[in-house]
Structure formats: C-alpha cells, structure tokens
Amino acid sequence: MIQQVIDAHRGVDEAKKEAARIIHEAKLARARAIRAAREQEVEQLKLADALGTNRENLRLWEKVLDKK
C-alpha cells in the first residue's frame, strides 16, 4: 500500500516535470514567433521606406525632366 502511494507520487512528480517542460517549450516558441514577426515588420518598414524614397526620387526626376 505504501509503495503504491510512493509510486503514485513519483508519477505525479514526473507529470509535473513533463508539463513544466512543455510549458517552457511553448514559451520559447512564442518568443521566437514574436521575434520573427518583429523582424519581418522591420523589413517591411525598410522596404516601404525604400519604395517611398524611390517614388519621391522619381517625382523629382520627372520635375527636372519636365523643366527641360
């Protein structure tokens, strides 16, 4: 009887450790996903800025060429 209780507690302890490991992995995956999304957002902002700069340069060149 006592051995069964001890074994049951071991099972609970192992289940707790496994649950903690799974939670930890989930938190790491969430952090990686957030980091990737932020990096993608930064890249999109850089591309949008470059596109805006290119459009502005094109407008300026059009003005220069129209004056000629």
Backbone torsions as a table, in degrees:
resi	resn	phi	psi	omega
1	MET	NA	-48.9	-179.7
2	ILE	-63.5	-40.1	179.4
3	GLN	-62.6	-35.9	178.7
4	GLN	-65.2	-39.4	178.4
5	VAL	-66.1	-43.1	178.5
6	ILE	-61.6	-45.2	179.1
7	ASP	-63.2	-39.1	178.9
8	ALA	-63.7	-41.9	178.2
9	HIS	-64.4	-39.2	176.8
10	ARG	-61.3	-42.5	178.1
11	GLY	-61.6	-40.6	178.0
12	VAL	-65.5	-43.8	179.1
13	ASP	-61.3	-42.7	178.7
14	GLU	-65.0	-39.7	178.7
15	ALA	-64.6	-39.6	178.1
16	LYS	-63.8	-43.0	178.9
17	LYS	-62.7	-43.0	179.6
18	GLU	-64.3	-42.2	178.3
19	ALA	-63.4	-41.8	178.5
20	ALA	-63.3	-39.4	178.5
21	ARG	-64.5	-44.0	-180.0
22	ILE	-64.2	-42.8	178.5
23	ILE	-62.5	-42.7	179.1
24	HIS	-61.1	-45.2	178.5
25	GLU	-62.6	-38.7	178.7
26	ALA	-64.9	-40.7	178.1
27	LYS	-64.7	-40.9	177.7
28	LEU	-63.8	-42.8	179.2
29	ALA	-63.3	-40.1	178.1
30	ARG	-63.4	-44.6	179.4
31	ALA	-62.5	-41.0	177.7
32	ARG	-63.6	-40.7	-179.7
33	ALA	-65.8	-41.4	178.0
34	ILE	-64.0	-44.5	179.7
35	ARG	-61.4	-44.2	179.8
36	ALA	-63.8	-40.5	179.1
37	ALA	-64.8	-41.0	178.3
38	ARG	-64.5	-42.9	178.7
39	GLU	-62.9	-40.3	178.7
40	GLN	-65.8	-40.2	178.7
41	GLU	-62.6	-42.1	178.4
42	VAL	-61.8	-44.2	179.2
43	GLU	-62.4	-40.8	179.0
44	GLN	-64.3	-39.6	178.2
45	LEU	-65.4	-39.7	177.6
46	LYS	-62.6	-44.2	179.5
47	LEU	-64.6	-41.8	179.0
48	ALA	-63.6	-40.1	178.4
49	ASP	-64.8	-44.1	178.9
50	ALA	-63.4	-41.0	178.9
51	LEU	-64.2	-43.1	177.7
52	GLY	-61.9	-42.0	178.5
53	THR	-63.4	-43.1	178.8
54	ASN	-63.0	-40.8	178.8
55	ARG	-64.6	-42.5	179.6
56	GLU	-64.3	-42.0	177.4
57	ASN	-61.7	-40.4	178.6
58	LEU	-62.3	-43.6	178.0
59	ARG	-61.2	-42.5	179.7
60	LEU	-63.5	-43.4	178.6
61	TRP	-64.4	-37.5	177.7
62	GLU	-62.1	-40.6	178.3
63	LYS	-63.7	-43.0	-179.7
64	VAL	-63.1	-45.5	-178.2
65	LEU	-68.9	-32.9	178.4
66	ASP	-66.9	-30.2	-179.6
67	LYS	-72.2	-23.8	-176.7
68	LYS	-80.4	NA	NA
